[in-house]
């Protein structure tokens, strides 16, 4: 086996260990927490928009899709772990 293949296998092994660790951590968080956090992000963004803090409103509002995707990832990994 070439040295390059050995290095690639070691890298893949490290990536698999890291992915497993992340999946285990995310699976511990209730899926509802991500939904609530996304809702709070939207409400916070709305409050900032009303108070004329437009840049902050955009920043906080952009968290919602990410939080919802993390919630889906959480549900997905929980179902795979069963």
PyMOL Python script that loads the backbone (N, CA, C, O; Angstrom):
from pymol import cmd

cmd.read_pdbstr("""\
ATOM      1  N   UNK A   1       0.853  -1.174   0.000  1.00  0.00           N
ATOM      2  CA  UNK A   1       0.000   0.000   0.000  1.00  0.00           C
ATOM      3  C   UNK A   1       0.895   1.232   0.000  1.00  0.00           C
ATOM      4  O   UNK A   1       1.894   1.295   0.717  1.00  0.00           O
ATOM      5  N   UNK A   2       0.523   2.189  -0.804  1.00  0.00           N
ATOM      6  CA  UNK A   2       1.344   3.382  -0.898  1.00  0.00           C
ATOM      7  C   UNK A   2       1.142   4.283   0.318  1.00  0.00           C
ATOM      8  O   UNK A   2       0.137   4.188   1.023  1.00  0.00           O
ATOM      9  N   UNK A   3       2.102   5.141   0.541  1.00  0.00           N
ATOM     10  CA  UNK A   3       2.041   6.067   1.677  1.00  0.00           C
ATOM     11  C   UNK A   3       0.855   7.009   1.543  1.00  0.00           C
ATOM     12  O   UNK A   3       0.231   7.372   2.540  1.00  0.00           O
ATOM     13  N   UNK A   4       0.540   7.406   0.311  1.00  0.00           N
ATOM     14  CA  UNK A   4      -0.586   8.314   0.078  1.00  0.00           C
ATOM     15  C   UNK A   4      -1.906   7.663   0.495  1.00  0.00           C
ATOM     16  O   UNK A   4      -2.751   8.318   1.106  1.00  0.00           O
ATOM     17  N   UNK A   5      -2.090   6.380   0.169  1.00  0.00           N
ATOM     18  CA  UNK A   5      -3.308   5.673   0.556  1.00  0.00           C
ATOM     19  C   UNK A   5      -3.405   5.546   2.076  1.00  0.00           C
ATOM     20  O   UNK A   5      -4.492   5.647   2.644  1.00  0.00           O
ATOM     21  N   UNK A   6      -2.270   5.325   2.726  1.00  0.00           N
ATOM     22  CA  UNK A   6      -2.266   5.203   4.189  1.00  0.00           C
ATOM     23  C   UNK A   6      -2.667   6.531   4.838  1.00  0.00           C
ATOM     24  O   UNK A   6      -3.426   6.558   5.807  1.00  0.00           O
ATOM     25  N   UNK A   7      -2.152   7.617   4.295  1.00  0.00           N
ATOM     26  CA  UNK A   7      -2.486   8.939   4.825  1.00  0.00           C
ATOM     27  C   UNK A   7      -3.967   9.220   4.621  1.00  0.00           C
ATOM     28  O   UNK A   7      -4.625   9.755   5.513  1.00  0.00           O
ATOM     29  N   UNK A   8      -4.493   8.868   3.467  1.00  0.00           N
ATOM     30  CA  UNK A   8      -5.925   9.082   3.179  1.00  0.00           C
ATOM     31  C   UNK A   8      -6.793   8.271   4.134  1.00  0.00           C
ATOM     32  O   UNK A   8      -7.800   8.777   4.630  1.00  0.00           O
ATOM     33  N   UNK A   9      -6.421   7.026   4.400  1.00  0.00           N
ATOM     34  CA  UNK A   9      -7.197   6.194   5.328  1.00  0.00           C
ATOM     35  C   UNK A   9      -7.165   6.752   6.735  1.00  0.00           C
ATOM     36  O   UNK A   9      -8.182   6.744   7.429  1.00  0.00           O
ATOM     37  N   UNK A  10      -6.022   7.231   7.161  1.00  0.00           N
ATOM     38  CA  UNK A  10      -5.920   7.834   8.494  1.00  0.00           C
ATOM     39  C   UNK A  10      -6.795   9.083   8.584  1.00  0.00           C
ATOM     40  O   UNK A  10      -7.461   9.308   9.594  1.00  0.00           O
ATOM     41  N   UNK A  11      -6.791   9.883   7.539  1.00  0.00           N
ATOM     42  CA  UNK A  11      -7.616  11.099   7.511  1.00  0.00           C
ATOM     43  C   UNK A  11      -9.099  10.743   7.538  1.00  0.00           C
ATOM     44  O   UNK A  11      -9.873  11.378   8.254  1.00  0.00           O
ATOM     45  N   UNK A  12      -9.500   9.739   6.771  1.00  0.00           N
ATOM     46  CA  UNK A  12     -10.897   9.300   6.776  1.00  0.00           C
ATOM     47  C   UNK A  12     -11.299   8.780   8.145  1.00  0.00           C
ATOM     48  O   UNK A  12     -12.414   9.028   8.605  1.00  0.00           O
ATOM     49  N   UNK A  13     -10.404   8.067   8.792  1.00  0.00           N
ATOM     50  CA  UNK A  13     -10.689   7.546  10.129  1.00  0.00           C
ATOM     51  C   UNK A  13     -10.897   8.689  11.116  1.00  0.00           C
ATOM     52  O   UNK A  13     -11.815   8.638  11.935  1.00  0.00           O
ATOM     53  N   UNK A  14     -10.053   9.722  11.047  1.00  0.00           N
ATOM     54  CA  UNK A  14     -10.214  10.884  11.927  1.00  0.00           C
ATOM     55  C   UNK A  14     -11.527  11.605  11.663  1.00  0.00           C
ATOM     56  O   UNK A  14     -12.207  12.040  12.592  1.00  0.00           O
ATOM     57  N   UNK A  15     -11.878  11.727  10.378  1.00  0.00           N
ATOM     58  CA  UNK A  15     -13.127  12.397  10.025  1.00  0.00           C
ATOM     59  C   UNK A  15     -14.333  11.604  10.531  1.00  0.00           C
ATOM     60  O   UNK A  15     -15.305  12.191  11.008  1.00  0.00           O
ATOM     61  N   UNK A  16     -14.274  10.279  10.429  1.00  0.00           N
ATOM     62  CA  UNK A  16     -15.367   9.442  10.916  1.00  0.00           C
ATOM     63  C   UNK A  16     -15.520   9.569  12.428  1.00  0.00           C
ATOM     64  O   UNK A  16     -16.641   9.628  12.934  1.00  0.00           O
ATOM     65  N   UNK A  17     -14.413   9.611  13.147  1.00  0.00           N
ATOM     66  CA  UNK A  17     -14.469   9.769  14.605  1.00  0.00           C
ATOM     67  C   UNK A  17     -15.068  11.119  14.974  1.00  0.00           C
ATOM     68  O   UNK A  17     -15.875  11.204  15.900  1.00  0.00           O
ATOM     69  N   UNK A  18     -14.685  12.170  14.267  1.00  0.00           N
ATOM     70  CA  UNK A  18     -15.201  13.509  14.533  1.00  0.00           C
ATOM     71  C   UNK A  18     -16.703  13.561  14.230  1.00  0.00           C
ATOM     72  O   UNK A  18     -17.475  14.127  15.004  1.00  0.00           O
ATOM     73  N   UNK A  19     -17.113  12.974  13.106  1.00  0.00           N
ATOM     74  CA  UNK A  19     -18.534  12.962  12.747  1.00  0.00           C
ATOM     75  C   UNK A  19     -19.345  12.204  13.787  1.00  0.00           C
ATOM     76  O   UNK A  19     -20.437  12.639  14.153  1.00  0.00           O
ATOM     77  N   UNK A  20     -18.835  11.092  14.262  1.00  0.00           N
ATOM     78  CA  UNK A  20     -19.529  10.303  15.288  1.00  0.00           C
ATOM     79  C   UNK A  20     -19.665  11.104  16.574  1.00  0.00           C
ATOM     80  O   UNK A  20     -20.713  11.062  17.218  1.00  0.00           O
ATOM     81  N   UNK A  21     -18.620  11.835  16.960  1.00  0.00           N
ATOM     82  CA  UNK A  21     -18.669  12.642  18.170  1.00  0.00           C
ATOM     83  C   UNK A  21     -19.724  13.746  18.031  1.00  0.00           C
ATOM     84  O   UNK A  21     -20.489  13.999  18.963  1.00  0.00           O
ATOM     85  N   UNK A  22     -19.763  14.396  16.875  1.00  0.00           N
ATOM     86  CA  UNK A  22     -20.752  15.454  16.644  1.00  0.00           C
ATOM     87  C   UNK A  22     -22.159  14.878  16.662  1.00  0.00           C
ATOM     88  O   UNK A  22     -23.056  15.466  17.265  1.00  0.00           O
ATOM     89  N   UNK A  23     -22.367  13.744  16.015  1.00  0.00           N
ATOM     90  CA  UNK A  23     -23.684  13.111  16.000  1.00  0.00           C
ATOM     91  C   UNK A  23     -24.139  12.749  17.406  1.00  0.00           C
ATOM     92  O   UNK A  23     -25.307  12.938  17.746  1.00  0.00           O
ATOM     93  N   UNK A  24     -23.231  12.231  18.226  1.00  0.00           N
ATOM     94  CA  UNK A  24     -23.581  11.879  19.604  1.00  0.00           C
ATOM     95  C   UNK A  24     -23.989  13.112  20.399  1.00  0.00           C
ATOM     96  O   UNK A  24     -24.955  13.071  21.161  1.00  0.00           O
ATOM     97  N   UNK A  25     -23.262  14.200  20.225  1.00  0.00           N
ATOM     98  CA  UNK A  25     -23.582  15.451  20.945  1.00  0.00           C
ATOM     99  C   UNK A  25     -24.911  16.026  20.495  1.00  0.00           C
ATOM    100  O   UNK A  25     -25.732  16.421  21.323  1.00  0.00           O
ATOM    101  N   UNK A  26     -25.129  16.077  19.186  1.00  0.00           N
ATOM    102  CA  UNK A  26     -26.358  16.656  18.654  1.00  0.00           C
ATOM    103  C   UNK A  26     -27.562  15.808  19.065  1.00  0.00           C
ATOM    104  O   UNK A  26     -28.636  16.346  19.331  1.00  0.00           O
ATOM    105  N   UNK A  27     -27.391  14.500  19.118  1.00  0.00           N
ATOM    106  CA  UNK A  27     -28.495  13.610  19.488  1.00  0.00           C
ATOM    107  C   UNK A  27     -28.953  13.838  20.927  1.00  0.00           C
ATOM    108  O   UNK A  27     -30.083  13.491  21.269  1.00  0.00           O
ATOM    109  N   UNK A  28     -28.112  14.406  21.767  1.00  0.00           N
ATOM    110  CA  UNK A  28     -28.471  14.663  23.162  1.00  0.00           C
ATOM    111  C   UNK A  28     -29.369  15.891  23.304  1.00  0.00           C
ATOM    112  O   UNK A  28     -30.040  16.048  24.324  1.00  0.00           O
ATOM    113  N   UNK A  29     -29.388  16.753  22.304  1.00  0.00           N
ATOM    114  CA  UNK A  29     -30.192  17.977  22.359  1.00  0.00           C
ATOM    115  C   UNK A  29     -31.600  17.652  21.863  1.00  0.00           C
ATOM    116  O   UNK A  29     -31.752  17.074  20.787  1.00  0.00           O
ATOM    117  N   UNK A  30     -32.634  18.015  22.631  1.00  0.00           N
ATOM    118  CA  UNK A  30     -33.995  17.764  22.155  1.00  0.00           C
ATOM    119  C   UNK A  30     -34.265  18.532  20.852  1.00  0.00           C
ATOM    120  O   UNK A  30     -33.869  19.689  20.711  1.00  0.00           O
ATOM    121  N   UNK A  31     -34.930  17.885  19.925  1.00  0.00           N
ATOM    122  CA  UNK A  31     -35.206  18.502  18.623  1.00  0.00           C
ATOM    123  C   UNK A  31     -36.044  19.767  18.766  1.00  0.00           C
ATOM    124  O   UNK A  31     -35.901  20.703  17.979  1.00  0.00           O
ATOM    125  N   UNK A  32     -36.916  19.796  19.766  1.00  0.00           N
ATOM    126  CA  UNK A  32     -37.751  20.982  19.984  1.00  0.00           C
ATOM    127  C   UNK A  32     -36.913  22.211  20.311  1.00  0.00           C
ATOM    128  O   UNK A  32     -37.318  23.335  20.014  1.00  0.00           O
ATOM    129  N   UNK A  33     -35.762  22.007  20.912  1.00  0.00           N
ATOM    130  CA  UNK A  33     -34.908  23.139  21.282  1.00  0.00           C
ATOM    131  C   UNK A  33     -34.498  23.939  20.046  1.00  0.00           C
ATOM    132  O   UNK A  33     -34.425  25.167  20.096  1.00  0.00           O
ATOM    133  N   UNK A  34     -34.232  23.250  18.944  1.00  0.00           N
ATOM    134  CA  UNK A  34     -33.853  23.937  17.711  1.00  0.00           C
ATOM    135  C   UNK A  34     -35.029  24.730  17.146  1.00  0.00           C
ATOM    136  O   UNK A  34     -34.849  25.838  16.640  1.00  0.00           O
ATOM    137  N   UNK A  35     -36.233  24.161  17.231  1.00  0.00           N
ATOM    138  CA  UNK A  35     -37.419  24.867  16.749  1.00  0.00           C
ATOM    139  C   UNK A  35     -37.668  26.127  17.575  1.00  0.00           C
ATOM    140  O   UNK A  35     -37.942  27.191  17.021  1.00  0.00           O
ATOM    141  N   UNK A  36     -37.574  26.008  18.888  1.00  0.00           N
ATOM    142  CA  UNK A  36     -37.766  27.173  19.761  1.00  0.00           C
ATOM    143  C   UNK A  36     -36.694  28.229  19.519  1.00  0.00           C
ATOM    144  O   UNK A  36     -36.988  29.424  19.485  1.00  0.00           O
ATOM    145  N   UNK A  37     -35.459  27.788  19.352  1.00  0.00           N
ATOM    146  CA  UNK A  37     -34.369  28.734  19.105  1.00  0.00           C
ATOM    147  C   UNK A  37     -34.588  29.482  17.786  1.00  0.00           C
ATOM    148  O   UNK A  37     -34.325  30.682  17.700  1.00  0.00           O
ATOM    149  N   UNK A  38     -35.070  28.774  16.762  1.00  0.00           N
ATOM    150  CA  UNK A  38     -35.353  29.424  15.483  1.00  0.00           C
ATOM    151  C   UNK A  38     -36.482  30.443  15.641  1.00  0.00           C
ATOM    152  O   UNK A  38     -36.417  31.542  15.091  1.00  0.00           O
ATOM    153  N   UNK A  39     -37.510  30.071  16.390  1.00  0.00           N
ATOM    154  CA  UNK A  39     -38.608  31.008  16.639  1.00  0.00           C
ATOM    155  C   UNK A  39     -38.152  32.246  17.388  1.00  0.00           C
ATOM    156  O   UNK A  39     -38.562  33.362  17.070  1.00  0.00           O
ATOM    157  N   UNK A  40     -37.301  32.044  18.386  1.00  0.00           N
ATOM    158  CA  UNK A  40     -36.755  33.185  19.129  1.00  0.00           C
ATOM    159  C   UNK A  40     -35.878  34.061  18.242  1.00  0.00           C
ATOM    160  O   UNK A  40     -35.848  35.283  18.392  1.00  0.00           O
ATOM    161  N   UNK A  41     -35.177  33.434  17.332  1.00  0.00           N
ATOM    162  CA  UNK A  41     -34.360  34.190  16.381  1.00  0.00           C
ATOM    163  C   UNK A  41     -35.233  35.089  15.517  1.00  0.00           C
ATOM    164  O   UNK A  41     -34.899  36.248  15.272  1.00  0.00           O
ATOM    165  N   UNK A  42     -36.338  34.549  15.064  1.00  0.00           N
ATOM    166  CA  UNK A  42     -37.253  35.336  14.232  1.00  0.00           C
ATOM    167  C   UNK A  42     -37.848  36.489  15.042  1.00  0.00           C
ATOM    168  O   UNK A  42     -37.911  37.623  14.566  1.00  0.00           O
ATOM    169  N   UNK A  43     -38.282  36.191  16.269  1.00  0.00           N
ATOM    170  CA  UNK A  43     -38.856  37.245  17.120  1.00  0.00           C
ATOM    171  C   UNK A  43     -37.816  38.305  17.478  1.00  0.00           C
ATOM    172  O   UNK A  43     -38.116  39.498  17.486  1.00  0.00           O
ATOM    173  N   UNK A  44     -36.606  37.870  17.770  1.00  0.00           N
ATOM    174  CA  UNK A  44     -35.533  38.816  18.070  1.00  0.00           C
ATOM    175  C   UNK A  44     -35.223  39.702  16.882  1.00  0.00           C
ATOM    176  O   UNK A  44     -34.984  40.901  17.029  1.00  0.00           O
ATOM    177  N   UNK A  45     -35.229  39.103  15.705  1.00  0.00           N
ATOM    178  CA  UNK A  45     -34.986  39.865  14.487  1.00  0.00           C
ATOM    179  C   UNK A  45     -36.096  40.904  14.271  1.00  0.00           C
ATOM    180  O   UNK A  45     -35.830  42.050  13.908  1.00  0.00           O
ATOM    181  N   UNK A  46     -37.322  40.486  14.499  1.00  0.00           N
ATOM    182  CA  UNK A  46     -38.449  41.408  14.359  1.00  0.00           C
ATOM    183  C   UNK A  46     -38.338  42.567  15.349  1.00  0.00           C
ATOM    184  O   UNK A  46     -38.581  43.720  14.993  1.00  0.00           O
ATOM    185  N   UNK A  47     -37.973  42.257  16.580  1.00  0.00           N
ATOM    186  CA  UNK A  47     -37.828  43.306  17.595  1.00  0.00           C
ATOM    187  C   UNK A  47     -36.732  44.292  17.204  1.00  0.00           C
ATOM    188  O   UNK A  47     -36.890  45.500  17.384  1.00  0.00           O
ATOM    189  N   UNK A  48     -35.640  43.792  16.679  1.00  0.00           N
ATOM    190  CA  UNK A  48     -34.558  44.674  16.266  1.00  0.00           C
ATOM    191  C   UNK A  48     -34.944  45.512  15.053  1.00  0.00           C
ATOM    192  O   UNK A  48     -34.541  46.669  14.939  1.00  0.00           O
ATOM    193  N   UNK A  49     -35.716  44.932  14.158  1.00  0.00           N
ATOM    194  CA  UNK A  49     -36.173  45.675  12.977  1.00  0.00           C
ATOM    195  C   UNK A  49     -37.083  46.824  13.404  1.00  0.00           C
ATOM    196  O   UNK A  49     -36.991  47.930  12.872  1.00  0.00           O
ATOM    197  N   UNK A  50     -37.960  46.551  14.370  1.00  0.00           N
ATOM    198  CA  UNK A  50     -38.878  47.584  14.858  1.00  0.00           C
ATOM    199  C   UNK A  50     -38.112  48.722  15.527  1.00  0.00           C
ATOM    200  O   UNK A  50     -38.521  49.881  15.450  1.00  0.00           O
ATOM    201  N   UNK A  51     -37.005  48.393  16.180  1.00  0.00           N
ATOM    202  CA  UNK A  51     -36.211  49.416  16.872  1.00  0.00           C
ATOM    203  C   UNK A  51     -35.124  50.018  15.976  1.00  0.00           C
ATOM    204  O   UNK A  51     -34.171  50.624  16.466  1.00  0.00           O
ATOM    205  N   UNK A  52     -35.278  49.845  14.664  1.00  0.00           N
ATOM    206  CA  UNK A  52     -34.380  50.466  13.675  1.00  0.00           C
ATOM    207  C   UNK A  52     -32.943  49.939  13.732  1.00  0.00           C
ATOM    208  O   UNK A  52     -32.027  50.638  13.300  1.00  0.00           O
ATOM    209  N   UNK A  53     -32.726  48.753  14.240  1.00  0.00           N
ATOM    210  CA  UNK A  53     -31.385  48.152  14.243  1.00  0.00           C
ATOM    211  C   UNK A  53     -31.332  47.123  13.113  1.00  0.00           C
ATOM    212  O   UNK A  53     -31.276  45.916  13.351  1.00  0.00           O
ATOM    213  N   UNK A  54     -31.350  47.627  11.889  1.00  0.00           N
ATOM    214  CA  UNK A  54     -31.527  46.787  10.713  1.00  0.00           C
ATOM    215  C   UNK A  54     -30.422  45.755  10.508  1.00  0.00           C
ATOM    216  O   UNK A  54     -30.711  44.600  10.194  1.00  0.00           O
ATOM    217  N   UNK A  55     -29.168  46.149  10.681  1.00  0.00           N
ATOM    218  CA  UNK A  55     -28.065  45.199  10.466  1.00  0.00           C
ATOM    219  C   UNK A  55     -28.119  44.062  11.473  1.00  0.00           C
ATOM    220  O   UNK A  55     -27.913  42.902  11.116  1.00  0.00           O
ATOM    221  N   UNK A  56     -28.396  44.391  12.731  1.00  0.00           N
ATOM    222  CA  UNK A  56     -28.524  43.351  13.748  1.00  0.00           C
ATOM    223  C   UNK A  56     -29.718  42.451  13.462  1.00  0.00           C
ATOM    224  O   UNK A  56     -29.649  41.240  13.674  1.00  0.00           O
ATOM    225  N   UNK A  57     -30.806  43.033  12.986  1.00  0.00           N
ATOM    226  CA  UNK A  57     -32.001  42.259  12.664  1.00  0.00           C
ATOM    227  C   UNK A  57     -31.704  41.230  11.576  1.00  0.00           C
ATOM    228  O   UNK A  57     -32.136  40.081  11.665  1.00  0.00           O
ATOM    229  N   UNK A  58     -30.971  41.644  10.558  1.00  0.00           N
ATOM    230  CA  UNK A  58     -30.605  40.701   9.491  1.00  0.00           C
ATOM    231  C   UNK A  58     -29.709  39.589  10.023  1.00  0.00           C
ATOM    232  O   UNK A  58     -29.892  38.418   9.689  1.00  0.00           O
ATOM    233  N   UNK A  59     -28.746  39.962  10.847  1.00  0.00           N
ATOM    234  CA  UNK A  59     -27.819  38.970  11.402  1.00  0.00           C
ATOM    235  C   UNK A  59     -28.562  37.928  12.233  1.00  0.00           C
ATOM    236  O   UNK A  59     -28.366  36.728  12.041  1.00  0.00           O
ATOM    237  N   UNK A  60     -29.402  38.372  13.142  1.00  0.00           N
ATOM    238  CA  UNK A  60     -30.138  37.452  14.015  1.00  0.00           C
ATOM    239  C   UNK A  60     -31.159  36.648  13.205  1.00  0.00           C
ATOM    240  O   UNK A  60     -31.345  35.458  13.458  1.00  0.00           O
ATOM    241  N   UNK A  61     -31.810  37.273  12.254  1.00  0.00           N
ATOM    242  CA  UNK A  61     -32.808  36.586  11.440  1.00  0.00           C
ATOM    243  C   UNK A  61     -32.235  35.469  10.590  1.00  0.00           C
ATOM    244  O   UNK A  61     -32.934  34.509  10.267  1.00  0.00           O
ATOM    245  N   UNK A  62     -30.982  35.587  10.231  1.00  0.00           N
ATOM    246  CA  UNK A  62     -30.357  34.560   9.405  1.00  0.00           C
ATOM    247  C   UNK A  62     -29.995  33.309  10.194  1.00  0.00           C
ATOM    248  O   UNK A  62     -29.577  32.313   9.603  1.00  0.00           O
ATOM    249  N   UNK A  63     -30.142  33.337  11.496  1.00  0.00           N
ATOM    250  CA  UNK A  63     -29.886  32.138  12.303  1.00  0.00           C
ATOM    251  C   UNK A  63     -31.003  31.108  12.147  1.00  0.00           C
ATOM    252  O   UNK A  63     -30.754  29.908  12.260  1.00  0.00           O
ATOM    253  N   UNK A  64     -32.216  31.558  11.891  1.00  0.00           N
ATOM    254  CA  UNK A  64     -33.381  30.669  11.874  1.00  0.00           C
ATOM    255  C   UNK A  64     -33.218  29.477  10.920  1.00  0.00           C
ATOM    256  O   UNK A  64     -33.427  28.342  11.350  1.00  0.00           O
ATOM    257  N   UNK A  65     -32.857  29.680   9.652  1.00  0.00           N
ATOM    258  CA  UNK A  65     -32.724  28.512   8.767  1.00  0.00           C
ATOM    259  C   UNK A  65     -31.645  27.541   9.236  1.00  0.00           C
ATOM    260  O   UNK A  65     -31.809  26.326   9.126  1.00  0.00           O
ATOM    261  N   UNK A  66     -30.559  28.069   9.751  1.00  0.00           N
ATOM    262  CA  UNK A  66     -29.486  27.203  10.233  1.00  0.00           C
ATOM    263  C   UNK A  66     -29.965  26.369  11.408  1.00  0.00           C
ATOM    264  O   UNK A  66     -29.691  25.170  11.474  1.00  0.00           O
ATOM    265  N   UNK A  67     -30.673  26.991  12.331  1.00  0.00           N
ATOM    266  CA  UNK A  67     -31.191  26.263  13.489  1.00  0.00           C
ATOM    267  C   UNK A  67     -32.203  25.194  13.077  1.00  0.00           C
ATOM    268  O   UNK A  67     -32.216  24.100  13.640  1.00  0.00           O
ATOM    269  N   UNK A  68     -33.036  25.505  12.108  1.00  0.00           N
ATOM    270  CA  UNK A  68     -34.004  24.512  11.635  1.00  0.00           C
ATOM    271  C   UNK A  68     -33.309  23.332  10.952  1.00  0.00           C
ATOM    272  O   UNK A  68     -33.725  22.185  11.116  1.00  0.00           O
ATOM    273  N   UNK A  69     -32.270  23.608  10.200  1.00  0.00           N
ATOM    274  CA  UNK A  69     -31.512  22.529   9.562  1.00  0.00           C
ATOM    275  C   UNK A  69     -30.814  21.673  10.620  1.00  0.00           C
ATOM    276  O   UNK A  69     -30.770  20.449  10.495  1.00  0.00           O
ATOM    277  N   UNK A  70     -30.274  22.305  11.652  1.00  0.00           N
ATOM    278  CA  UNK A  70     -29.668  21.539  12.739  1.00  0.00           C
ATOM    279  C   UNK A  70     -30.711  20.667  13.436  1.00  0.00           C
ATOM    280  O   UNK A  70     -30.403  19.548  13.847  1.00  0.00           O
ATOM    281  N   UNK A  71     -31.933  21.163  13.572  1.00  0.00           N
ATOM    282  CA  UNK A  71     -33.008  20.358  14.149  1.00  0.00           C
ATOM    283  C   UNK A  71     -33.312  19.140  13.298  1.00  0.00           C
ATOM    284  O   UNK A  71     -33.519  18.047  13.824  1.00  0.00           O
ATOM    285  N   UNK A  72     -33.341  19.323  11.979  1.00  0.00           N
ATOM    286  CA  UNK A  72     -33.545  18.186  11.083  1.00  0.00           C
ATOM    287  C   UNK A  72     -32.401  17.185  11.192  1.00  0.00           C
ATOM    288  O   UNK A  72     -32.623  15.974  11.208  1.00  0.00           O
ATOM    289  N   UNK A  73     -31.182  17.697  11.267  1.00  0.00           N
ATOM    290  CA  UNK A  73     -30.011  16.832  11.413  1.00  0.00           C
ATOM    291  C   UNK A  73     -30.102  16.041  12.715  1.00  0.00           C
ATOM    292  O   UNK A  73     -29.771  14.856  12.756  1.00  0.00           O
ATOM    293  N   UNK A  74     -30.552  16.704  13.771  1.00  0.00           N
ATOM    294  CA  UNK A  74     -30.708  16.044  15.063  1.00  0.00           C
ATOM    295  C   UNK A  74     -31.706  14.893  14.967  1.00  0.00           C
ATOM    296  O   UNK A  74     -31.430  13.784  15.425  1.00  0.00           O
ATOM    297  N   UNK A  75     -32.865  15.160  14.370  1.00  0.00           N
ATOM    298  CA  UNK A  75     -33.883  14.116  14.215  1.00  0.00           C
ATOM    299  C   UNK A  75     -33.350  12.972  13.359  1.00  0.00           C
ATOM    300  O   UNK A  75     -33.564  11.801  13.672  1.00  0.00           O
ATOM    301  N   UNK A  76     -32.666  13.314  12.291  1.00  0.00           N
ATOM    302  CA  UNK A  76     -32.131  12.304  11.383  1.00  0.00           C
ATOM    303  C   UNK A  76     -31.139  11.387  12.090  1.00  0.00           C
ATOM    304  O   UNK A  76     -31.203  10.165  11.958  1.00  0.00           O
ATOM    305  N   UNK A  77     -30.217  11.994  12.847  1.00  0.00           N
ATOM    306  CA  UNK A  77     -29.207  11.168  13.518  1.00  0.00           C
ATOM    307  C   UNK A  77     -29.824  10.338  14.636  1.00  0.00           C
ATOM    308  O   UNK A  77     -29.365   9.225  14.892  1.00  0.00           O
ATOM    309  N   UNK A  78     -30.843  10.846  15.302  1.00  0.00           N
ATOM    310  CA  UNK A  78     -31.509  10.056  16.347  1.00  0.00           C
ATOM    311  C   UNK A  78     -32.169   8.833  15.750  1.00  0.00           C
ATOM    312  O   UNK A  78     -32.112   7.748  16.328  1.00  0.00           O
ATOM    313  N   UNK A  79     -32.793   9.000  14.600  1.00  0.00           N
ATOM    314  CA  UNK A  79     -33.450   7.852  13.952  1.00  0.00           C
ATOM    315  C   UNK A  79     -32.439   6.831  13.449  1.00  0.00           C
ATOM    316  O   UNK A  79     -32.706   5.630  13.466  1.00  0.00           O
ATOM    317  N   UNK A  80     -31.299   7.294  13.010  1.00  0.00           N
ATOM    318  CA  UNK A  80     -30.260   6.366  12.549  1.00  0.00           C
ATOM    319  C   UNK A  80     -29.652   5.586  13.708  1.00  0.00           C
ATOM    320  O   UNK A  80     -29.216   4.449  13.532  1.00  0.00           O
ATOM    321  N   UNK A  81     -29.621   6.189  14.885  1.00  0.00           N
ATOM    322  CA  UNK A  81     -28.993   5.548  16.029  1.00  0.00           C
ATOM    323  C   UNK A  81     -29.885   4.486  16.658  1.00  0.00           C
ATOM    324  O   UNK A  81     -29.414   3.693  17.473  1.00  0.00           O
ATOM    325  N   UNK A  82     -31.161   4.458  16.297  1.00  0.00           N
ATOM    326  CA  UNK A  82     -32.068   3.450  16.871  1.00  0.00           C
ATOM    327  C   UNK A  82     -31.758   2.079  16.376  1.00  0.00           C
ATOM    328  O   UNK A  82     -32.426   1.118  16.760  1.00  0.00           O
TER     329      UNK A  82
END
""", "prot")
cmd.dss("prot")
cmd.show_as("cartoon", "prot")
cmd.util.cbc("prot")
cmd.orient("prot")
